[in-house]
Amino acid sequence: MTASESATVTRLCPTCRATGPVTDDTVCTLWTENGATIEQFRAADCADYLAQHARPQTNLM
């Protein structure tokens, strides 16, 4: 591996234990950590995933 390449590490969600590949029932989140790309699979209805990506509702009226 060269300096321009990064390793990819796959992690399963510790809450829902979803596995890949991504389907209609799973999502994959990606981030970089210590030079490695981390991909984590989650169930689309995983409570941790929903809590992390919940958007506050705003009243537009």
Buried (B, 14 or more C-beta within 10 A) or exposed (E): EEEEEEEEEEEEBEEBEBEEEEEEEBBEBEEEEEEEEBBBBBBBEBEEBEEEEEEEEEEEE
